[in-house]
Amino acid sequence: SVDFYTFKNGYKLDLEAIASLQEDLADALREGPYQSNALIGGIDEDGEGKLFWLDYLGTLERVTKGAHGYAGYFVSSVLDNAYKKDITKEEGLKAIEQCIHELKA
C-alpha cells in the first residue's frame, strides 16, 4: 500500500507516482494471472484534484469521472449528468449519493 511505502522509505509519493503503479500491473500480467481495476484519486501538491483510471491491462488514463465493472454501466450516465469542470465538493457528494441510489434501484 501507499502508506506502507511511505513508512518504509520515509517519503510520500506524489499522485502521478502512485498512478504509475500501472507499470507493476503490466509486468504482472506477463508473469501470471493477476487482474486489478482501480480508480486512483487525490489532491496534488498544488491543491488540484486528479483522478486516474487503471484497468486490468495496465492502461492508465487521467479522467474526470469513472466507474469500473457492472456498476459502471449503471452510474456512467449519472456521472455524465453531474460532472462539470468547476464541480463543488457538495455537488460531488450529491453525485455519489445519486450513484448509490441508482445501484440500489
VMD Tcl script that draws the C-alpha trace (Angstrom):
set ca {
  {0.00 0.00 0.00}
  {0.99 3.63 -0.38}
  {1.08 4.16 3.40}
  {3.46 1.24 3.82}
  {5.72 2.63 1.08}
  {5.81 5.98 2.89}
  {6.62 4.28 6.19}
  {9.30 2.04 4.66}
  {11.05 4.71 2.57}
  {10.46 7.81 4.66}
  {8.80 9.95 2.00}
  {5.43 10.32 0.33}
  {4.76 9.56 -3.31}
  {3.05 12.23 -5.37}
  {-0.19 11.39 -7.18}
  {1.48 10.71 -10.53}
  {3.92 8.30 -8.87}
  {1.06 6.42 -7.24}
  {-0.75 6.21 -10.54}
  {2.38 4.82 -12.19}
  {1.70 1.55 -10.39}
  {0.29 0.57 -13.77}
  {3.81 -0.49 -14.75}
  {3.76 -3.08 -11.96}
  {0.37 -4.30 -13.12}
  {1.52 -4.52 -16.75}
  {4.58 -6.55 -15.68}
  {2.45 -8.85 -13.52}
  {0.18 -9.62 -16.48}
  {3.14 -11.24 -18.23}
  {4.02 -13.40 -15.22}
  {0.72 -14.93 -14.23}
  {-2.99 -14.48 -13.67}
  {-3.27 -11.14 -11.93}
  {-6.04 -8.68 -12.58}
  {-6.99 -5.44 -10.93}
  {-9.01 -2.37 -11.81}
  {-8.62 0.84 -9.86}
  {-9.59 4.46 -9.71}
  {-6.74 6.40 -8.13}
  {-7.60 9.87 -6.93}
  {-6.22 12.57 -4.74}
  {-5.14 16.15 -4.34}
  {-1.69 17.06 -5.64}
  {0.74 19.49 -4.02}
  {-0.83 22.41 -5.91}
  {-4.26 21.61 -4.48}
  {-5.58 20.25 -7.77}
  {-7.81 17.19 -7.65}
  {-6.83 14.39 -10.04}
  {-8.37 11.05 -10.93}
  {-6.69 8.22 -12.83}
  {-8.33 5.17 -14.42}
  {-6.28 1.97 -14.24}
  {-7.69 -1.15 -15.87}
  {-6.68 -4.79 -15.63}
  {-4.47 -4.50 -18.71}
  {-2.35 -1.81 -17.08}
  {-3.85 1.05 -19.07}
  {-3.57 4.32 -17.17}
  {-5.50 7.44 -18.14}
  {-6.32 10.68 -16.34}
  {-10.09 11.08 -16.30}
  {-12.70 13.43 -14.87}
  {-15.01 10.65 -13.67}
  {-15.15 6.88 -13.76}
  {-16.56 3.58 -12.55}
  {-15.40 0.01 -13.10}
  {-17.28 -3.24 -13.53}
  {-21.00 -3.71 -13.93}
  {-21.68 -0.71 -11.70}
  {-20.11 1.45 -14.39}
  {-22.96 0.56 -16.76}
  {-25.48 1.95 -14.29}
  {-23.71 5.02 -12.92}
  {-21.95 6.38 -16.01}
  {-25.00 8.39 -17.06}
  {-25.37 9.78 -13.53}
  {-21.72 10.86 -13.56}
  {-22.03 12.33 -17.06}
  {-25.03 14.43 -15.99}
  {-23.47 15.54 -12.70}
  {-19.97 16.39 -13.92}
  {-18.91 19.94 -14.65}
  {-15.44 21.46 -14.69}
  {-15.96 23.55 -11.56}
  {-17.94 20.98 -9.54}
  {-18.01 21.66 -5.80}
  {-17.42 19.10 -3.08}
  {-21.11 19.21 -2.15}
  {-22.15 18.60 -5.76}
  {-19.68 15.71 -5.96}
  {-21.08 14.14 -2.80}
  {-24.60 14.54 -4.19}
  {-23.49 12.75 -7.39}
  {-22.10 9.89 -5.28}
  {-25.44 9.66 -3.45}
  {-27.24 9.54 -6.82}
  {-24.90 6.73 -7.94}
  {-25.66 4.74 -4.79}
  {-29.39 5.32 -5.30}
  {-29.09 4.13 -8.92}
  {-27.34 0.94 -7.83}
  {-29.99 0.20 -5.19}
  {-32.86 0.58 -7.67}
}
mol new
graphics top color blue
foreach p $ca { graphics top sphere $p radius 0.5 }
foreach p [lrange $ca 0 end-1] q [lrange $ca 1 end] { graphics top cylinder $p $q radius 0.2 }
display resetview
